[in-house]
Amino acid sequence: MTEADLDAVFVALASQPRRHILDIVAARPGSTVSQVAEQFEMSRIGVLKHINVLEDAGLVISEKVGRERPLYFNPVPLQLIHERWSSEYGRFWAAQLTRLKHAVEEGNR
C-alpha cells in the first residue's frame, strides 16, 4: 500500500457521513446508492460524492447492474493499515516485554 493509498483511506475515514455509509454498506451488502441515500438528510448527489470518495480509497466496491448500483464494503485497505501499524508496534512491545522479563528474572536470582 503506497502512501497515497494510505492518505486516501484516512481522508475517506475522516468524514462522519462516510463512516456511516461504510457501516450501512457493511451491514447490508448489495445496498444500492438510493437505499443508502434514504438514510441521510442530504441529497442523493451528496451521498454519491461521499460514496465516490470511499470507492477511490478502495473501501467500497460497486458494480453497475442495469439501473442499479449495488455497493459492497471492502475491508482490505483497513486490514493492510492494521497489519502495518500492529506489526511495527507489536515488535517494539514484544522486545520491551522480553527485556522486562529478563530484568525480573535476573532480579529474582
SVG drawing of the C-alpha trace seen along z (x, -y; Angstrom):
<svg xmlns="http://www.w3.org/2000/svg" viewBox="-35 -18 56 35">
<polyline fill="none" stroke="black" stroke-width="0.4" points="0.0,0.0 1.5,-3.3 1.5,-6.5 -1.1,-7.9 -3.3,-4.9 -2.9,-5.4 -3.8,-9.0 -6.9,-8.2 -8.2,-5.8 -7.5,-8.2 -9.2,-11.1 -12.2,-8.8 -12.5,-7.8 -12.1,-11.4 -15.7,-12.1 -18.6,-11.1 -21.1,-10.6 -18.6,-8.4 -18.1,-6.3 -21.8,-6.0 -22.1,-4.9 -19.5,-2.2 -21.5,-1.0 -24.6,-0.8 -22.9,1.0 -21.1,3.4 -24.4,4.3 -26.3,4.6 -24.1,5.8 -25.6,5.0 -27.4,1.9 -28.0,-0.5 -27.0,-4.1 -30.7,-5.1 -31.1,-2.8 -28.0,-4.3 -29.2,-7.9 -32.5,-7.2 -30.6,-7.1 -29.4,-10.7 -30.9,-14.1 -28.6,-15.2 -29.3,-14.9 -28.6,-11.7 -25.9,-13.6 -24.2,-14.5 -24.3,-10.9 -23.0,-9.8 -20.0,-12.2 -19.2,-10.5 -19.5,-7.1 -17.1,-8.1 -14.5,-9.1 -15.0,-5.7 -14.6,-4.0 -11.4,-5.9 -10.0,-4.8 -10.9,-1.2 -13.3,-0.9 -16.4,-0.4 -16.8,1.6 -19.8,1.1 -21.0,2.7 -23.5,1.4 -26.4,3.8 -28.9,2.3 -30.0,-1.0 -28.9,0.1 -25.5,-0.2 -25.1,2.3 -22.4,1.4 -20.1,3.7 -17.7,3.0 -14.1,3.9 -12.2,4.4 -8.8,5.0 -7.4,1.4 -8.3,1.3 -6.7,4.7 -3.5,3.6 -3.3,0.5 -3.9,2.5 -1.2,5.0 1.2,2.2 0.8,0.5 0.2,3.5 3.2,5.4 5.5,2.4 4.4,1.6 3.9,5.3 7.6,6.0 8.5,3.0 6.3,4.0 7.4,7.7 11.0,6.6 10.2,4.3 8.3,7.2 11.2,9.5 13.6,7.0 11.3,6.6 11.0,10.4 14.8,10.8 15.2,8.0 12.7,9.5 14.2,13.0 17.7,11.6 16.4,9.7 15.0,12.9 18.3,14.7"/>
</svg>
